[in-house]
Amino acid sequence: MTKLFKSMWYGLDLTRKIFLNVIFFGVLVFIVIGISNSDGKPTVEKGIALVLAPNGNIVEQLTYSDPVDKALQEATGNEDAPETLLYDLIFALDQAKDDDRITMLVISTSYLWGVGMTKMQDLAVAIEDFKTSGKPVIAYSDYYSQGQYFIASQADEVVMNPQGGIFLTGFSRVGTYFKGMLDNLGVNVHVFKVGKFKSAVEPFLRNNMSDEAKEANLLWMGDLWQDFKIDLAKNRGLTPNDLDSYIENYKESLIENKGDSAVMALNAGLVDRLATRIEFRDEMIEKTGMDSKTKSFRHISHQKYIKAIRSPISFPANPNTPKVAVITTKGTIVDGEAKEGTIGGDTIARLIRKTRNNKNVKAIVLRVDSGGGSAFASEVIREELVKAQADGIKVVASMGDVAASGGYWISASSDEIWAMSTTITGSIGIFGMLPTFEKPLNDFGIYRDGVGTTKYSNPVDVGMPLSDDVAMMIQTGIDSGYQKFIGLVARSRNMTLEEVDKIAQGRVWSGKRAKDLGLVDQLGSLNDAIESAAKLAGLDNYDILNVKRKLTENEKFLKELFNQSQVESLMQERQQARVKPNIKSKLFSQFKGLMSLTEWNDPNNAYVNCFCEIQ
């Protein structure tokens, strides 16, 4: 019988290996065919338009995706959200500004899913800089969402399809609450927290948003919304009150315009004119000429433009020139190792350690785009930054869309903290959470029982009730974590514990208010932070060193299998599959915070996290 089972297992295992190998080599063939069919390096013809067409979410760091996994996802139709790198857009604009071959800029936002406020502002600055060249900028889309319209409004002329519309909504913070469901299931969620505004755990304790959370959310969202309206109104020659009126009277205006949202937007001055796709294409052909292959206007996408102008040979900077190193941290902070899109405490600490051991690095700029995560991992990262400072390296934190809770923790000890006025920051608080399932298990006749050598041999068991002693110990640890958090902020920001506690308590602030409260030193972009870091280090002549994770052996294998430029180009083209925002993407964004629970792995079950994205 044993031999029979061994033979069966051997057969199943062999079948599994053959199946996986077939898939792997099939994907490999797919990649090779894709590379062989690629057009190679594109050319930039004279007199064409540059089309800026962000696809998916605009990000500061592309989320790592294994090439083979990516191909399998495409084959099964289960792809992650597309991503466009912010700095690719900015680089293309910067280069095209003085490129005589580029005669105009066309902004196309139809395939843009989401973009944070600070990224919108950074992109707006780049578009304004492009306009100094005197080249015309025109935006076209079938319709405009709020974020899409903000970017399009930078254009000299905004054109929309007659079947389209612009629905400005303002900002909101809406959560999904599970207490009723958990009660019905008999799940006992034990929550330990400090901070009356620390609302990250409210979905498990309540069926609605607390008054404290509503108060705090309305304040920082109001700050962001005001900045949004001011910038948008300025772009369109309107006033913030005009935009308020458009939103508040949307229903009445729609009725007045007989349900035609495109004409309504035109009458409100939000667009300059309406044109069908065919009409717009014909107009552009008159400006740039017709492409003989596509029969459309002559243009080049920003992706192909970057590929065309970047040299295939990279020339390393002078190794002896002083360096300002930039380390990007994006995503949830977790303990241990992680790839791009998630902040691994050990991964980032190793990058910082490697950077500070480079004798030519005189300053480090930590770019933060994170709502936090593991308290332990946050401290691991911060300690490495403090060691860099002890070695004489200046450290400057530059905050992106979100640098809250753990994102603020890793920034706190910096020599300077920079944020945008619309950065979401603060949330200085801490919590722990532990669900136990004894009741639903018992209802199904499942029980947990046993013995141990001490009363704490099995302190936490999700199938048994949590003892009062253990609960008290966990809460004591959370209390201690909060004191450490406000203590490091007090020391770093030259404040008293009482002063920090007053503005902490888990409360979220806009970058503008954070500066007024002393949590931030300066308001400005990443470039501003880099320049300030160089100044602090006494540098007049320096190179910028972008520090990245070292490739794994598997990644090196793929890189060596095909030449790097081909693989990166192919993967980028695959990633840029044009998909418009849909119900799936909206559902994902609404449950994004809940799904991040799967990444939680703090060894002390202590989290400094802020689910504070806006919708």
C-alpha positions in Angstrom: 0.0 0.0 0.0 2.9 2.4 0.9 4.5 1.7 -2.5 1.2 2.4 -4.2 0.8 5.8 -2.5 4.5 6.6 -3.3 4.0 5.7 -6.9 0.8 7.8 -7.1 2.5 10.8 -5.4 5.5 10.4 -7.8 3.2 10.5 -10.8 1.3 13.5 -9.5 4.5 15.4 -8.7 6.0 14.5 -12.1 2.8 15.7 -13.8 2.9 19.0 -11.8 6.5 19.6 -12.8 5.8 18.9 -16.5 2.8 21.2 -16.4 4.7 24.1 -14.8 7.6 23.6 -17.2 5.3 23.7 -20.2 3.8 27.0 -18.9 7.2 28.5 -18.3 8.6 27.7 -21.7 5.4 28.8 -23.3 5.7 32.1 -21.6 9.4 32.2 -22.7 8.4 31.7 -26.3 5.8 34.4 -26.0 8.5 36.8 -24.7 10.9 35.9 -27.5 8.2 36.3 -30.2 7.2 39.6 -28.7 10.8 40.8 -28.8 11.4 39.6 -32.3 8.2 41.4 -33.5 9.1 44.6 -31.8 9.9 47.6 -34.0 13.2 48.4 -32.4 14.2 51.9 -31.5 11.6 54.4 -32.7 12.6 57.6 -34.6 11.4 61.1 -33.9 10.3 62.8 -37.2 10.4 66.5 -37.6 7.2 68.5 -37.2 5.3 65.9 -35.1 3.2 66.2 -31.9 4.2 64.6 -28.6 1.3 62.8 -27.1 1.3 62.7 -23.3 -1.0 59.7 -22.4 -0.7 58.4 -18.9 -2.1 55.0 -18.5 -3.5 53.5 -15.3 -2.2 55.0 -12.1 0.6 57.6 -12.1 3.2 56.5 -9.6 6.7 57.5 -8.4 7.9 53.9 -8.4 6.7 51.1 -10.6 5.4 48.1 -8.6 7.6 45.1 -9.2 6.1 42.5 -11.4 7.9 39.3 -12.4 8.0 39.1 -16.2 6.7 35.5 -16.3 4.0 36.2 -13.8 3.0 39.3 -15.7 2.7 37.3 -18.9 0.6 34.7 -17.1 -1.7 37.4 -15.7 -2.2 38.8 -19.2 -3.0 35.3 -20.5 -5.7 34.8 -17.8 -7.0 38.4 -18.0 -6.1 39.0 -14.3 -3.7 41.9 -14.7 -2.9 44.4 -12.0 -3.7 48.0 -12.5 -1.5 49.6 -15.2 1.1 52.2 -13.9 2.8 55.2 -15.5 6.0 56.5 -14.0 5.6 60.2 -13.1 9.2 60.9 -13.8 8.8 59.5 -17.3 6.1 62.1 -18.0 8.2 64.9 -16.6 11.4 63.7 -18.4 9.5 63.6 -21.8 8.2 67.1 -21.3 11.5 68.5 -20.3 13.3 67.0 -23.3 10.5 67.9 -25.8 10.5 71.5 -24.7 13.7 72.3 -26.6 13.4 69.6 -29.2 12.8 71.3 -32.6 11.3 68.1 -34.0 8.4 68.4 -31.5 6.0 71.2 -32.6 3.2 70.8 -30.1 1.9 68.8 -27.1 -1.3 66.8 -27.0 -2.6 65.7 -23.6 -4.7 62.6 -23.6 -6.2 61.5 -20.3 -8.8 58.9 -21.4 -6.8 56.0 -19.9 -5.7 57.6 -16.7 -7.1 55.8 -13.6 -5.8 57.7 -10.6 -3.3 60.2 -9.6 -2.6 61.9 -6.2 -2.6 65.6 -5.6 1.1 66.1 -5.3 1.7 64.2 -8.5 -0.9 66.3 -10.3 0.9 69.4 -9.1 4.3 68.1 -10.1 3.0 67.2 -13.6 1.3 70.6 -13.8 4.6 72.4 -13.1 6.3 70.3 -15.9 3.5 71.2 -18.4 3.8 74.9 -17.5 7.5 74.7 -18.1 7.0 73.1 -21.5 4.6 76.0 -22.4 7.5 78.4 -22.0 8.8 77.1 -25.3 5.9 78.7 -27.0 4.7 75.4 -28.4 0.9 74.9 -28.3 -0.6 72.5 -25.8 -4.0 71.0 -26.5 -6.0 68.4 -24.4 -8.6 66.0 -25.8 -10.7 63.3 -24.2 -14.1 61.8 -24.6 -14.9 62.8 -21.1 -13.0 64.0 -18.0 -13.0 62.7 -14.5 -11.9 65.1 -11.8 -8.2 64.0 -11.8 -8.1 63.8 -15.6 -9.6 67.3 -15.9 -7.1 68.8 -13.5 -4.2 67.7 -15.8 -6.0 68.6 -19.0 -6.7 72.1 -17.6 -3.0 72.9 -17.9 -3.5 73.0 -21.7 -3.9 76.2 -23.8 -7.1 74.6 -25.2 -9.3 71.9 -23.7 -11.4 69.9 -26.2 -14.0 67.3 -25.4 -16.2 64.8 -27.3 -19.8 66.1 -27.7 -21.0 62.9 -26.0 -18.8 63.5 -23.0 -19.0 65.5 -19.8 -17.1 66.7 -16.7 -18.3 65.6 -13.3 -16.4 67.5 -10.6 -17.2 65.9 -7.2 -14.9 67.2 -4.6 -12.9 64.9 -2.3 -14.4 62.2 0.0 -13.2 59.7 2.5 -15.7 56.8 2.6 -15.0 53.6 4.4 -16.5 50.1 4.6 -17.5 49.0 8.1 -17.7 45.4 9.2 -18.7 45.3 12.9 -22.2 44.1 12.1 -21.0 41.3 9.9 -18.3 40.3 12.5 -20.9 40.3 15.2 -23.2 38.0 13.2 -20.3 35.7 12.5 -19.3 35.7 16.2 -15.7 37.0 15.4 -14.2 38.8 18.4 -11.9 41.6 17.2 -9.5 42.7 19.9 -8.3 46.2 19.2 -5.5 48.0 21.1 -4.8 51.6 20.2 -3.7 55.0 21.3 -5.1 58.2 19.7 -8.7 59.3 19.6 -8.3 60.2 16.0 -6.6 56.8 15.0 -9.4 55.7 12.8 -7.7 52.9 10.9 -9.3 50.3 13.1 -12.8 51.8 13.1 -14.1 49.5 10.4 -13.8 46.6 12.8 -15.2 48.4 15.8 -18.1 50.4 14.4 -20.7 50.4 11.6 -20.1 54.0 10.8 -17.4 56.7 10.9 -16.8 58.3 14.3 -17.4 62.1 14.8 -13.7 62.5 15.6 -12.7 60.9 12.3 -15.3 63.0 10.4 -13.9 66.1 11.9 -10.3 65.3 11.1 -11.0 64.1 7.6 -13.1 67.1 6.7 -10.3 69.4 7.8 -7.4 68.0 5.8 -9.6 67.2 2.8 -10.9 70.8 2.9 -7.3 72.0 2.6 -6.6 69.8 -0.4 -9.9 70.7 -2.1 -9.2 74.4 -1.6 -5.8 74.0 -3.3 -7.4 72.0 -6.1 -10.0 74.6 -6.8 -7.5 77.5 -6.7 -5.2 75.8 -9.2 -8.0 74.6 -11.5 -9.7 78.0 -11.5 -6.4 79.7 -12.3 -5.8 77.4 -15.3 -9.3 78.1 -16.7 -9.6 81.8 -16.0 -12.4 81.1 -13.5 -12.8 81.5 -9.7 -13.1 78.9 -7.0 -16.7 80.1 -6.6 -17.4 79.3 -10.2 -16.4 75.7 -9.6 -18.4 75.5 -6.4 -21.4 76.8 -8.3 -20.9 74.2 -11.1 -20.9 71.4 -8.6 -23.7 72.6 -6.3 -26.0 73.4 -9.3 -25.1 70.4 -11.4 -28.6 68.9 -11.4 -30.3 72.2 -12.3 -27.8 73.1 -15.0 -28.1 69.6 -16.5 -31.9 70.0 -16.7 -31.4 73.5 -18.2 -29.1 72.1 -20.9 -31.6 69.3 -21.6 -29.4 66.6 -20.2 -26.4 67.5 -22.4 -23.5 67.4 -20.0 -21.0 68.3 -22.7 -22.8 71.6 -23.6 -23.1 72.3 -19.9 -19.4 72.0 -19.4 -18.8 74.2 -22.5 -21.2 76.9 -21.2 -19.5 76.8 -17.8 -16.1 77.5 -19.4 -14.6 74.2 -18.4 -13.8 73.3 -22.0 -13.1 75.5 -25.0 -14.9 73.5 -27.7 -16.5 70.2 -28.5 -15.2 67.9 -31.3 -15.8 64.3 -32.2 -12.8 62.0 -32.5 -12.8 62.2 -36.2 -13.1 66.0 -36.2 -10.2 66.3 -33.7 -8.1 63.9 -35.7 -8.7 65.8 -38.9 -7.8 69.1 -37.2 -4.6 67.6 -35.9 -3.7 66.2 -39.4 -3.9 69.8 -40.7 -1.4 70.9 -38.0 1.1 68.0 -38.3 0.3 66.1 -41.5 -1.0 62.6 -41.9 0.9 59.5 -40.9 1.0 57.2 -43.9 0.7 54.0 -41.9 -2.0 54.9 -39.3 -3.8 57.5 -41.3 -3.9 59.6 -38.2 -2.0 62.8 -37.3 1.8 62.5 -37.1 2.8 62.0 -33.5 4.9 60.1 -31.0 3.8 58.8 -27.6 5.8 59.9 -24.6 6.9 56.2 -24.1 8.3 55.9 -27.6 9.8 59.4 -27.4 11.8 58.5 -24.3 12.9 55.2 -25.9 14.1 57.2 -29.0 16.1 59.9 -27.2 17.7 57.8 -24.4 21.1 56.6 -25.3 21.5 52.8 -25.4 24.8 53.3 -23.7 24.7 54.7 -20.2 27.6 56.8 -19.2 28.3 56.6 -15.5 28.8 59.8 -13.5 32.2 60.7 -12.3 32.7 58.4 -9.3 34.6 61.2 -7.5 31.9 63.8 -7.8 29.9 64.3 -4.5 26.5 62.6 -4.6 23.1 63.4 -3.3 21.4 59.9 -3.0 17.7 59.5 -3.5 16.0 56.5 -2.0 12.3 56.0 -2.9 9.9 54.3 -0.4 6.4 53.5 -1.7 3.6 51.4 -0.3 2.9 49.6 3.0 5.8 49.3 5.4 6.4 45.6 6.3 9.0 43.7 8.3 11.6 41.9 6.4 12.3 42.0 2.6 10.0 43.4 -0.1 10.2 44.4 -3.7 9.2 47.7 -5.3 5.6 48.8 -4.4 6.0 47.6 -0.8 8.5 49.0 1.7 10.5 46.2 3.3 12.2 47.3 6.5 15.2 45.2 5.9 15.4 46.0 2.2 15.3 49.8 2.7 17.7 49.6 5.7 20.2 47.7 3.5 19.9 50.3 0.8 20.6 53.1 3.3 23.5 51.2 4.8 25.0 50.6 1.3 24.5 54.3 0.5 26.1 55.7 3.7 29.1 53.4 3.1 29.7 55.2 -0.3 32.3 57.8 0.6 31.1 60.1 -2.1 27.5 60.3 -0.8 27.2 63.5 1.2 23.4 63.7 1.5 20.4 61.3 1.4 16.9 62.3 0.3 14.3 59.8 1.5 11.3 60.1 -0.8 8.3 58.9 1.1 4.9 57.9 -0.4 3.4 55.7 2.3 0.6 55.6 4.8 2.8 53.4 7.1 2.6 49.9 8.4 4.8 48.0 10.7 6.1 50.0 13.7 9.1 47.7 14.0 10.1 48.0 10.4 9.6 51.8 10.5 12.1 52.0 13.4 14.6 49.7 11.5 14.6 52.2 8.6 14.8 55.2 10.9 17.8 53.8 12.8 19.8 53.4 9.6 19.0 57.0 8.7 20.2 58.2 12.1 23.4 56.2 11.7 23.9 57.9 8.3 23.6 61.2 10.1 26.1 60.1 12.7 28.5 59.4 9.9 28.2 63.0 8.7 25.6 62.5 5.9 22.8 65.0 5.7 19.3 63.4 5.6 16.3 65.2 4.1 12.8 63.6 3.9 10.7 64.5 0.9 7.0 63.7 1.3 4.8 62.7 -1.7 1.0 62.2 -1.7 1.0 60.4 1.6 3.7 60.3 4.4 1.6 59.5 7.4 1.9 57.4 10.5 4.8 55.0 9.7 5.6 57.3 6.7 6.1 60.1 9.2 8.0 57.8 11.6 10.7 57.1 9.1 10.9 60.8 8.2 10.9 62.3 11.7 14.6 62.3 12.5 15.6 63.9 9.2 17.7 67.1 9.2 14.8 68.7 7.2 11.3 67.5 6.2 9.8 68.7 3.0 6.2 68.2 1.9 3.8 69.6 -0.6 0.9 71.7 0.7 -1.4 68.8 -0.4 0.6 66.0 1.2 -1.3 63.9 3.6 0.8 63.5 6.7 0.7 63.2 10.5 -1.4 60.4 11.9 1.0 60.0 14.8 -0.6 57.1 16.6 -0.3 53.3 17.0 -2.6 50.3 17.2 -2.7 46.5 17.3 -5.5 44.2 16.2 -6.1 40.5 16.9 -9.3 38.6 15.8 -10.3 35.4 17.6 -12.8 32.9 16.1 -13.7 30.8 19.1 -17.5 31.3 18.7 -17.9 30.5 15.0 -15.6 27.5 15.5 -17.5 26.3 18.5 -20.8 26.7 16.5 -19.4 24.2 14.0 -18.3 21.8 16.8 -14.6 22.8 16.7 -12.8 23.4 19.9 -9.3 24.2 20.9 -7.7 22.9 24.1 -4.4 21.8 25.6 -1.8 22.3 28.3 1.5 24.3 28.6 4.4 24.5 31.0 3.5 28.2 32.0 0.4 30.3 31.9 1.8 32.1 28.9 2.8 29.0 26.9 0.0 29.7 24.4 -0.7 33.4 24.8 -2.5 34.1 21.5 -4.6 31.5 19.8 -7.1 32.6 17.2 -9.3 29.6 18.2 -9.6 30.5 21.9 -10.6 33.6 23.8 -7.9 36.2 24.6 -7.2 36.3 28.3 -7.4 39.6 30.2 -3.8 39.4 31.2 -2.6 39.0 27.6 -4.9 41.8 26.4 -3.5 44.1 29.1 0.1 43.2 28.1 -0.6 44.0 24.5 -2.3 47.3 25.3 0.7 48.1 27.5 3.0 47.5 24.6 0.9 49.7 22.4 1.0 52.5 25.0 4.7 52.2 25.1 4.9 52.3 21.3 2.9 55.5 21.3 5.3 57.1 23.9 8.2 56.1 21.8 6.6 57.6 18.7 5.8 61.0 20.2 9.1 60.9 22.0 11.1 60.6 18.8 9.0 63.3 17.2 9.6 65.6 20.2 13.3 65.1 20.1 13.5 65.5 16.3 11.3 68.5 16.1 12.5 70.3 19.3 9.0 70.1 20.9 7.8 68.9 24.2 5.9 65.6 24.7 2.8 67.6 25.5 3.1 69.7 22.4 3.4 66.6 20.2 0.7 64.7 22.0 -1.7 67.6 21.3 -1.2 67.4 17.6 -0.8 63.6 17.5 -3.5 61.2 18.7 -3.6 59.7 15.3 -4.8 62.9 13.6 -4.1 63.5 9.9 -3.0 66.9 8.6 -2.4 68.4 5.2 1.2 69.4 4.4 0.2 73.1 4.8 -1.1 72.6 8.3 1.7 70.3 9.2 4.2 73.0 8.5 2.2 75.5 10.6 2.3 72.9 13.4 6.0 72.3 13.2 5.8 68.8 11.8 7.3 69.9 8.5 10.1 72.4 7.8 9.4 73.5 4.2 6.8 73.2 1.4 8.2 72.1 -1.9 8.8 69.4 -4.5 11.3 66.5 -4.6 13.7 68.7 -6.6 13.4 71.4 -3.9 14.3 68.8 -1.3 17.3 67.6 -3.3 18.6 71.2 -3.7 18.2 71.8 0.0 20.0 68.5 0.9 22.9 69.6 -1.3 23.0 73.0 0.3 23.0 71.4 3.8 25.9 69.3 2.7 27.7 72.3 1.4 27.7 71.1 -2.2 27.8 73.3 -5.3 28.7 70.7 -7.8 27.1 67.2 -7.3 25.4 64.3 -9.1 22.1 62.7 -8.1 22.4 59.0 -7.3 19.1 57.1 -7.5 19.6 54.1 -5.2 17.7 50.9 -6.2 17.3 47.4 -5.0 19.8 44.9 -6.2 18.4 42.3 -8.7 17.9 38.8 -7.5 19.5 35.8 -9.3 16.2 35.1 -11.1 15.9 38.7 -12.3 19.6 38.6 -13.4 18.8 35.5 -15.3 16.0 37.2 -17.3 18.2 40.2 -17.8 21.0 38.0 -19.2 18.7 35.9 -21.3 17.6 38.9 -23.3 19.4 42.2 -23.5 18.1 44.6 -20.9 16.7 47.3 -23.2 14.6 44.7 -25.1 13.2 43.2 -21.9 12.4 46.5 -20.3 10.8 47.8 -23.5 8.7 44.7 -24.0 7.6 44.7 -20.3 6.8 48.4 -20.5 4.7 47.9 -23.6 2.9 45.0 -22.0 2.3 47.0 -18.9 0.9 49.9 -20.9 -2.0 47.8 -22.2 -4.6 50.6 -22.6 -7.5 49.9 -20.2 -10.0 52.5 -19.2 -11.1 52.8 -15.5 -13.9 50.3 -14.8 -16.0 48.9 -12.0 -13.2 46.5 -11.1 -10.7 49.3 -10.6 -13.2 51.3 -8.5 -13.9 48.3 -6.3 -10.2 47.7 -5.9 -9.6 51.3 -4.8 -12.5 51.2 -2.3 -11.2 48.0 -0.6 -7.5 48.8 -1.1 -7.0 49.6 2.6 -8.6 46.4 3.7 -6.6 44.3 1.3 -3.4 45.7 2.7 -4.1 43.8 5.9 -2.7 40.7 4.2 0.7 42.5 4.3 0.7 43.1 8.0 3.5 41.2 9.7 4.9 43.3 12.6 6.5 41.0 15.2 4.9 42.9 18.0 1.5 43.3 16.3 2.0 47.1 16.5 1.1 49.2 13.5 1.5 52.8 12.6 -0.8 52.9 9.6 -3.1 55.4 8.1 -5.8 54.5 5.6 -6.1 58.1 4.4 -6.3 58.0 0.6 -9.0 60.3 -0.9 -11.6 59.3 -3.4 
